[in-house]
């Protein structure tokens, strides 16, 4: 089954404790992206990647890191999480660049709470 | 910077009604515009994608239109059903870039 998977689905952590949220897709997609969703603010793009070793900032990259060493994986790294990073995170992928007009497939989301 | 606005924020209609959801964007230099559906506690499901060169796309009871010159897109849902109840989000690319900007969504409730 074609899908985007995220782990963990739920995470409660404390300020300053490094964490990684994994994202994997099995569709051989080139484009992958991370979003966060907050009440009243909607979905905002954190980082995106157009291919292996090619990443770029979205609208809210501060406090986050990403890497794209393999085509299928796009982990989101929070080196020193803070309470304002408490949010619902989504990973998404599409077969080619957004400019190519390809729809995005979203993962189920990761609900992160930073105490 | 691209800004995407969706009005209304919430809409409640009786079953069977035809309805229109609105999306406006400030930067007309878009590659495409997408409509998504989000159910509570779930991820997003792509409904329709309209390329910048297209005027509309249809899928079943859904029809999305795009007017770049006025910075508007509409999602038309025909013969609404309770199962259509969800939040509908539109998203547009930003200024010829690979960034995607979302509206805050319209929460639709279809009452039986």
Interface residues (C-beta under 8 A of the other chain):
Chain A: X31 X33 X35 X40 X41 X42 X43 X44 X45 X48 X50 X56 X58 X59 X90 X92 X97 X98 X99 X100 X101 X102 X103 X104 X105 X106 X107 X108 X109
Chain B: X31 X32 X34 X36 X41 X42 X43 X44 X45 X46 X49 X51 X89 X91 X93 X96 X98 X99 X100 X101 X102 X103 X104 X105
